[in-house]
C-alpha cells in the first residue's frame, strides 16, 4: 500500500476534529472522502499534507513514517491541491502551471505544460491572466499546476485533492474525475479526493470513505457505503438508492412535501397574487 493511516487523530483549538481514523490507499486507486460540513474531511487532508500536526496515531507513505520524509523527496511523490487557492498576481495561466515544475530547461517543461493544459481544457486560456478567470477556470488551472509537479515522477505518486471540482460545471466535473481515474488505473497514482457530490463520487471512485463527526462511519465500494440508512444518519438526508446497470449507485433525494404544499408557502417580501394583473404580450 502507498498510504497507511493508523489510529490517527487531529486536534484543533482543543477540539478533536479527526478521531482515531484508520484506512489505507493503494497505488492505482481512487479514494473519495465524503461527509457533511464539519465532518473532518479537509482537516484530514491538511494533516496528510503536513499542514496540521497528527496528535495521535501514525501516517506512513510508501512504508516510511510521513514525519521522516524530507521536503524534497515528498515534493516528488506527493502533490496537494487545497480547497482554496487565490492568485491575485498578474500571472498567465501558463506561468501558473509552470510553477509546479522544478527549475529546468524550457524544452523539458513545455511539452508537459502543453499536455496538461490540453487534458484540463485550458489551452485556450494559456495567455489569460489569472485574476480574470472564472472560479471553475481557476480550479482547472490549479489542478494542472499540481499535476505538473509529479507528472514525470517514476515512483508511486500520492495526490491529495480537496474539492477539486466544486466550482466546475457538470461536463468539466465528469472530465476531471475521469482523468483522475485514468491516472490511478493507467499510471498507478494513488488519489485521495475530498468531495461533496455523492453521485460523482459513486460514479468514479474505487472506494469511498464516509466521515461522521471526525470518525469513519463506513468505507468500501460505493454501493456498500451509500445506503439509505447511512445518508439519513450522517447527512440527515432522506433519499432512495437506485443501483444502475452501469455498476454504481445513484442517490435520489426524497422530497417529503407534496407539490400542493408549495402553493401555500409564504415568502417574505413577495407581493400577493393579484388576479387583475395580466402579463403584457
C-alpha positions as CSV (number, residue, x, y, z in Angstrom):
1,X,0.0,0.0,0.0
2,X,1.2,3.5,-0.7
3,X,-0.6,5.4,2.2
4,X,-1.4,3.9,5.6
5,X,-3.3,5.8,8.3
6,X,-3.4,4.1,11.7
7,X,-5.5,5.4,14.6
8,X,-4.8,9.0,13.5
9,X,-6.2,11.9,15.5
10,X,-6.0,15.7,14.9
11,X,-6.9,18.3,17.4
12,X,-7.5,22.0,16.6
13,X,-8.3,24.6,19.2
14,X,-8.7,22.0,21.9
15,X,-11.3,20.0,19.9
16,X,-10.8,16.6,18.4
17,X,-11.6,17.1,14.7
18,X,-10.3,13.8,13.4
19,X,-10.7,10.9,15.8
20,X,-8.8,7.6,15.6
21,X,-9.1,7.2,11.9
22,X,-7.8,4.0,10.1
23,X,-7.6,3.5,6.4
24,X,-5.2,2.7,3.6
25,X,-4.8,3.7,0.0
26,X,-3.0,1.6,-2.7
27,X,-1.2,2.8,-5.8
28,X,-3.7,2.7,-8.7
29,X,-6.7,3.5,-6.5
30,X,-9.1,6.5,-6.4
31,X,-10.5,7.0,-2.9
32,X,-13.1,9.7,-2.4
33,X,-13.7,11.1,1.1
34,X,-17.3,12.1,1.9
35,X,-19.1,13.6,4.8
36,X,-21.2,16.7,5.8
37,X,-19.7,20.1,6.6
38,X,-17.5,19.8,9.7
39,X,-17.0,16.1,9.4
40,X,-13.2,16.5,9.3
41,X,-12.5,15.9,5.6
42,X,-10.4,19.0,4.9
43,X,-8.7,18.6,8.3
44,X,-7.7,15.1,7.4
45,X,-6.3,16.2,4.0
46,X,-4.4,19.0,5.6
47,X,-2.9,16.6,8.2
48,X,-1.8,14.3,5.3
49,X,-0.3,17.3,3.5
50,X,1.7,18.2,6.6
51,X,-0.2,21.4,7.3
52,X,-1.7,20.1,10.6
53,X,0.0,18.0,13.2
54,X,-1.2,14.5,13.8
55,X,-1.6,14.3,17.6
56,X,-2.0,10.6,17.9
57,X,-1.6,7.6,15.7
58,X,0.6,7.4,12.7
59,X,0.7,8.0,8.9
60,X,3.1,6.2,6.6
61,X,3.9,6.9,2.9
62,X,5.5,4.0,1.0
63,X,6.2,2.2,4.2
64,X,8.1,5.2,5.8
65,X,6.6,7.4,8.5
66,X,5.4,10.6,7.0
67,X,7.3,12.7,9.5
68,X,10.6,11.1,8.4
69,X,10.3,12.2,4.8
70,X,12.3,15.2,3.6
71,X,10.5,18.0,1.9
72,X,12.4,17.5,-1.4
73,X,11.5,13.8,-1.5
74,X,7.9,14.5,-0.6
75,X,7.6,17.0,-3.4
76,X,8.4,14.4,-5.9
77,X,5.9,11.9,-4.7
78,X,3.1,13.9,-3.0
79,X,1.1,16.7,-4.6
80,X,-1.6,18.7,-2.8
81,X,-4.4,20.8,-4.1
82,X,-6.1,22.7,-1.2
83,X,-9.7,23.8,-1.2
84,X,-9.0,27.4,-2.0
85,X,-6.1,28.8,-3.9
86,X,-6.2,32.5,-4.7
87,X,-3.9,34.1,-7.3
88,X,-4.1,37.9,-7.3
89,X,-0.9,38.5,-9.2
90,X,-1.0,39.2,-12.9
91,X,0.4,35.7,-13.9
92,X,-0.8,34.0,-17.0
93,X,-2.3,30.5,-16.9
94,X,0.8,29.0,-18.5
95,X,3.0,30.7,-15.9
96,X,0.9,29.3,-13.0
97,X,1.0,25.8,-14.4
98,X,4.8,26.2,-14.8
99,X,5.1,26.9,-11.1
100,X,4.5,23.2,-10.5
101,X,7.8,22.3,-12.3
102,X,11.3,22.3,-10.8
103,X,13.9,24.6,-12.3
104,X,14.6,23.0,-15.7
105,X,15.1,23.9,-19.4
106,X,12.0,25.2,-21.2
107,X,12.5,22.3,-23.7
108,X,11.7,19.8,-20.9
109,X,8.8,21.6,-19.2
110,X,6.9,22.9,-22.2
111,X,5.7,19.5,-23.5
112,X,4.4,18.7,-20.0
113,X,2.6,22.0,-19.7
114,X,1.0,21.6,-23.1
115,X,-0.2,18.1,-22.4
116,X,-1.7,19.1,-19.0
117,X,-3.4,22.2,-20.4
118,X,-4.9,20.1,-23.1
119,X,-6.1,17.4,-20.7
120,X,-7.8,20.0,-18.5
121,X,-9.2,22.1,-21.3
122,X,-7.3,25.3,-20.5
123,X,-5.1,25.6,-23.6
124,X,-7.2,28.4,-24.9
125,X,-6.6,30.2,-21.7
126,X,-2.9,30.0,-21.5
127,X,-2.2,33.7,-22.2
128,X,-5.0,34.9,-19.9
129,X,-4.2,36.5,-16.6
130,X,-5.4,34.5,-13.5
131,X,-7.4,37.3,-11.8
132,X,-9.7,37.5,-14.8
133,X,-10.6,33.8,-14.8
134,X,-13.8,32.3,-13.6
135,X,-13.8,30.1,-10.4
136,X,-14.1,26.9,-12.5
137,X,-11.3,28.0,-14.8
138,X,-9.0,28.8,-11.9
139,X,-9.7,25.5,-10.4
140,X,-8.7,23.6,-13.5
141,X,-5.5,25.7,-13.8
142,X,-4.6,24.9,-10.2
143,X,-5.1,21.2,-10.8
144,X,-2.9,21.4,-13.8
145,X,-0.2,23.0,-11.7
146,X,-0.5,20.3,-9.0
147,X,-0.2,17.5,-11.7
148,X,2.8,19.3,-13.3
149,X,4.7,18.8,-10.0
150,X,4.6,15.0,-10.3
151,X,3.8,14.4,-13.9
152,X,7.1,12.7,-14.8
153,X,7.8,11.1,-11.4
154,X,8.8,7.5,-11.8
155,X,8.0,6.4,-8.2
156,X,4.4,6.0,-7.0
157,X,2.5,9.3,-6.6
158,X,0.1,10.4,-3.9
159,X,-2.4,13.1,-5.0
160,X,-4.4,14.9,-2.2
161,X,-7.2,16.9,-3.7
162,X,-9.7,19.0,-1.6
163,X,-12.9,19.6,-3.5
164,X,-11.1,20.0,-6.8
165,X,-14.3,20.1,-8.8
166,X,-16.5,22.3,-6.5
167,X,-16.6,25.2,-8.9
168,X,-16.8,23.2,-12.2
169,X,-19.8,22.8,-14.5
170,X,-21.1,19.2,-14.8
171,X,-19.2,18.5,-18.0
172,X,-15.9,19.5,-16.5
173,X,-16.6,17.7,-13.3
174,X,-17.0,14.5,-15.3
175,X,-13.9,15.3,-17.3
176,X,-11.7,15.9,-14.3
177,X,-12.9,12.8,-12.4
178,X,-12.5,10.7,-15.5
179,X,-8.9,12.0,-15.7
180,X,-8.2,11.2,-12.1
181,X,-9.5,7.7,-12.5
182,X,-7.3,7.2,-15.6
183,X,-4.3,8.5,-13.7
184,X,-5.0,5.9,-11.0
185,X,-5.7,3.0,-13.3
186,X,-3.2,3.7,-16.1
187,X,-0.3,5.4,-14.3
188,X,-0.6,4.0,-10.8
189,X,-1.4,7.3,-9.0
190,X,-2.9,6.9,-5.5
191,X,-5.6,9.6,-5.5
192,X,-7.4,10.8,-2.3
193,X,-10.1,13.3,-3.2
194,X,-12.4,15.1,-0.9
195,X,-15.9,15.8,-2.4
196,X,-19.5,16.6,-1.6
197,X,-21.1,15.3,-4.8
198,X,-22.4,11.9,-3.8
199,X,-23.2,10.8,-7.3
200,X,-19.9,12.0,-8.8
201,X,-18.1,10.1,-6.1
202,X,-20.2,6.9,-6.7
203,X,-19.6,7.1,-10.5
204,X,-15.8,7.3,-10.4
205,X,-14.4,6.2,-7.0
206,X,-12.9,2.7,-6.4
207,X,-13.7,3.2,-2.7
208,X,-15.5,5.7,-0.5
209,X,-14.6,6.8,3.0
210,X,-17.6,8.3,4.7
211,X,-16.7,10.5,7.7
212,X,-19.1,11.5,10.5
213,X,-18.0,13.7,13.4
214,X,-14.4,13.0,12.7
215,X,-14.7,9.3,12.6
216,X,-15.1,6.7,9.9
217,X,-18.7,5.9,9.6
218,X,-18.2,3.4,6.8
219,X,-15.8,2.6,4.0
220,X,-15.8,0.4,1.0
221,X,-17.2,0.2,-2.5
222,X,-19.8,3.0,-3.4
223,X,-22.7,0.5,-3.3
224,X,-21.8,-0.6,0.3
225,X,-21.3,2.9,1.6
226,X,-24.1,4.9,0.0
227,X,-27.1,3.3,1.7
228,X,-30.4,5.0,2.7
229,X,-29.7,4.5,6.4
230,X,-26.1,5.9,6.2
231,X,-27.3,9.0,4.3
232,X,-30.1,9.5,6.9
233,X,-27.8,9.2,9.9
234,X,-24.7,11.1,8.5
235,X,-26.4,13.8,6.4
236,X,-29.9,13.8,7.7
237,X,-30.9,13.2,4.1
238,X,-33.9,11.2,3.1
239,X,-33.0,9.5,-0.2
240,X,-33.5,6.4,-2.2
241,X,-30.7,4.5,-3.9
242,X,-31.0,3.3,-7.4
243,X,-28.4,0.7,-8.5
244,X,-27.7,1.5,-12.1
245,X,-26.9,-1.2,-14.7
246,X,-23.6,0.7,-15.3
247,X,-22.5,-0.7,-11.9
248,X,-22.7,2.2,-9.5
249,X,-25.5,3.6,-7.2
250,X,-27.5,6.8,-7.9
251,X,-28.6,8.8,-4.9
252,X,-32.1,10.4,-5.4
253,X,-33.2,12.7,-2.6
254,X,-36.8,12.4,-1.5
255,X,-39.0,15.4,-1.1
256,X,-41.5,14.8,1.7
257,X,-43.5,17.8,0.7
258,X,-46.4,17.3,-1.7
259,X,-46.5,19.6,-4.7
260,X,-49.6,21.3,-3.5
261,X,-47.8,22.4,-0.3
262,X,-45.6,24.7,-2.3
263,X,-48.6,26.7,-3.4
264,X,-49.3,27.7,0.3
265,X,-45.7,28.8,1.1
266,X,-45.4,32.4,2.3
267,X,-42.2,34.1,1.1
268,X,-41.2,37.4,2.9
269,X,-41.3,40.3,0.5
270,X,-43.3,38.5,-2.2
271,X,-46.2,40.5,-3.4
272,X,-49.6,38.8,-3.1
273,X,-51.1,37.5,-6.2
274,X,-53.4,40.0,-7.9
275,X,-55.9,38.5,-10.3
276,X,-56.3,41.8,-12.0
277,X,-52.7,41.8,-13.2
278,X,-52.0,40.4,-16.6
279,X,-48.7,39.9,-18.4
280,X,-48.3,42.0,-21.4
281,X,-47.9,40.1,-24.6
